[in-house]
Amino acid sequence: MTQTNRRVFIGRAVAAGALMGSLRSQAATHVEDTDEQAVALGYKHDTNLVDKAKYAKHEASQHCANCSFFQGAKGDEWGGCAMFGRKHVAATGWCMAWAKAPGS
């Protein structure tokens, strides 16, 4: 192996390591039902588990995936939410900030 090839190899190895570290640090954590913000907003991972007596305006058809605050792509199981900062919510979840997404 020539010195030039070694430099290229080492440079690529360092870049790959940095990329892997970056991807690991960007992995979003999921909101837990017990998180302070989640409790305050009545968030549940499953819209069917929402306390209907406490949240009378809740409907079973409302879930994070069809909310205007959901930042995931169609079909994603988890996605970002404007209400929870960097944490992800379940597409099947619900909280009292739910607002119908345009076109859904």
Protein Blocks (a to p, Z undefined) as FASTA:
>chain_A
ZZklmmmmmmmmmmmmmmmmmmmmmpccdddfkbmklmmnopafblklpcfklmmmbcfk
bcfklcckbcbdehiabdcdfklojaccdfkbccfkbccdehZZ
